[in-house]
Every structure is written in C-alpha cells, then in structure tokens.
C-alpha cells in the first residue's frame, strides 16, 4: 500500500466518521425537537382545560350572584326583610365622612 492510498483511505474514513457524527447530531436534534413539541402540546392541553374550568367557574359565579339565588340563600340562613322603621336613608354630603360606620350608627339610633 502506497502512501497516497493510505492518505486516501484516511480521508475516506475521516469523512465517513464526520458523516456519522453529523447524522447522530441530526437524530439527536430531531429527538429533542420531538420532546419539545410534546411538551408544548401537553401545555396547550393544560391551557385548554384551565380555560374550560375558568368558564365553568364564571358560570357558577353568575349563577350564585343571581338575585333569586341570593334571596333564597339569605332566607335559608334566617335573614328577613327589614321593617319600615329599620330602614336608614343616608343623604349625600359634600364632605367625606371619615368614620362611615359611626355615622351610620348615629343615624340609625338617633
């Protein structure tokens, strides 16, 4: 075997080794890309489920905040409508009341 033949075989082996390494890199990148895409799809599914749950909760809030439901629940808890003499009317004032609860109490009991 001549020096030129050995040099040629060495180049061919090096090129084949380089091609093999590049193919392994492509396979690794493709596998990593597939894993990332799987994770993205999984997260998108979680987002969709969370959005459905949010919509369900919004419907429950609207249902619970319905005046008829509130009234029924209040009656179940023993709350009743006030008598006429228990109603307190507040008049609008220009100045802000610092202690609203105190002003309300004074208005109710005086």
C-alpha positions as CSV (number, residue, x, y, z in Angstrom):
1,X,0.0,0.0,0.0
2,X,1.4,3.3,-1.0
3,X,1.5,6.5,0.9
4,X,-1.1,8.0,-1.4
5,X,-3.5,5.1,-0.9
6,X,-3.2,5.3,2.9
7,X,-3.8,9.0,2.8
8,X,-6.9,8.5,0.6
9,X,-8.2,5.8,2.9
10,X,-7.6,8.0,5.9
11,X,-9.6,10.8,4.3
12,X,-12.4,8.5,3.4
13,X,-12.5,7.1,7.0
14,X,-12.4,10.7,8.4
15,X,-15.2,11.8,6.0
16,X,-17.3,8.7,7.0
17,X,-16.7,9.4,10.6
18,X,-17.8,13.1,10.2
19,X,-20.9,12.0,8.3
20,X,-21.7,9.5,11.1
21,X,-21.3,12.2,13.8
22,X,-23.4,14.6,11.8
23,X,-26.2,12.0,11.4
24,X,-26.1,11.3,15.1
25,X,-26.4,15.1,15.7
26,X,-29.4,15.3,13.3
27,X,-31.0,12.4,15.1
28,X,-30.4,13.9,18.5
29,X,-31.8,17.3,17.4
30,X,-34.8,15.7,15.9
31,X,-35.5,13.7,19.1
32,X,-35.0,16.9,21.2
33,X,-37.4,18.8,18.9
34,X,-40.0,16.0,19.3
35,X,-39.7,16.2,23.0
36,X,-40.2,19.9,23.0
37,X,-43.2,19.6,20.7
38,X,-44.7,17.0,23.0
39,X,-44.2,19.4,26.0
40,X,-45.8,22.2,24.0
41,X,-48.8,20.1,23.1
42,X,-49.1,19.0,26.8
43,X,-49.1,22.6,27.9
44,X,-51.6,23.6,25.3
45,X,-53.9,20.9,26.6
46,X,-53.5,22.1,30.1
47,X,-54.3,25.6,29.0
48,X,-57.4,24.4,27.3
49,X,-58.5,22.5,30.4
50,X,-57.8,25.5,32.6
51,X,-59.8,27.8,30.2
52,X,-62.7,25.4,30.4
53,X,-62.5,25.4,34.2
54,X,-62.4,29.2,34.2
55,X,-65.6,29.3,32.1
56,X,-67.3,26.8,34.4
57,X,-66.4,28.9,37.4
58,X,-67.6,32.1,35.7
59,X,-71.0,30.4,35.1
60,X,-71.1,29.3,38.7
61,X,-70.3,32.8,39.9
62,X,-73.1,34.3,37.6
63,X,-75.5,31.6,38.9
64,X,-74.6,32.2,42.5
65,X,-74.8,36.0,42.1
66,X,-78.3,35.7,40.7
67,X,-80.6,37.8,42.9
68,X,-83.1,34.9,43.2
69,X,-80.4,32.6,44.4
70,X,-79.1,35.2,46.8
71,X,-82.6,35.8,48.2
72,X,-83.2,32.1,48.6
73,X,-79.9,31.6,50.4
74,X,-80.5,34.5,52.7
75,X,-83.9,33.2,53.7
76,X,-82.3,29.7,54.3
77,X,-79.9,31.5,56.7
78,X,-82.8,33.1,58.5
79,X,-82.4,36.6,57.1
80,X,-85.5,38.6,56.7
81,X,-86.5,41.9,55.0
82,X,-86.3,44.9,57.4
83,X,-89.3,46.5,58.8
84,X,-90.1,50.1,57.6
85,X,-88.8,51.5,60.9
86,X,-85.5,49.6,60.5
87,X,-84.6,51.3,57.2
88,X,-82.0,54.0,57.3
89,X,-81.6,56.6,54.5
90,X,-78.4,58.4,54.0
91,X,-78.2,61.8,52.4
92,X,-75.5,62.8,50.1
93,X,-73.0,65.2,51.7
94,X,-70.3,67.2,50.0
95,X,-67.7,66.4,52.6
96,X,-66.5,62.8,53.0
97,X,-67.4,61.1,56.2
98,X,-64.3,59.9,58.0
99,X,-66.0,57.1,60.0
100,X,-68.8,55.9,57.9
101,X,-69.8,53.1,60.3
102,X,-70.1,55.6,63.2
103,X,-72.2,58.0,61.1
104,X,-74.5,55.1,60.1
105,X,-74.9,54.0,63.7
106,X,-75.7,57.5,64.9
107,X,-78.2,57.9,62.1
108,X,-79.9,54.7,63.0
109,X,-80.1,55.2,66.7
110,X,-80.7,58.9,67.0
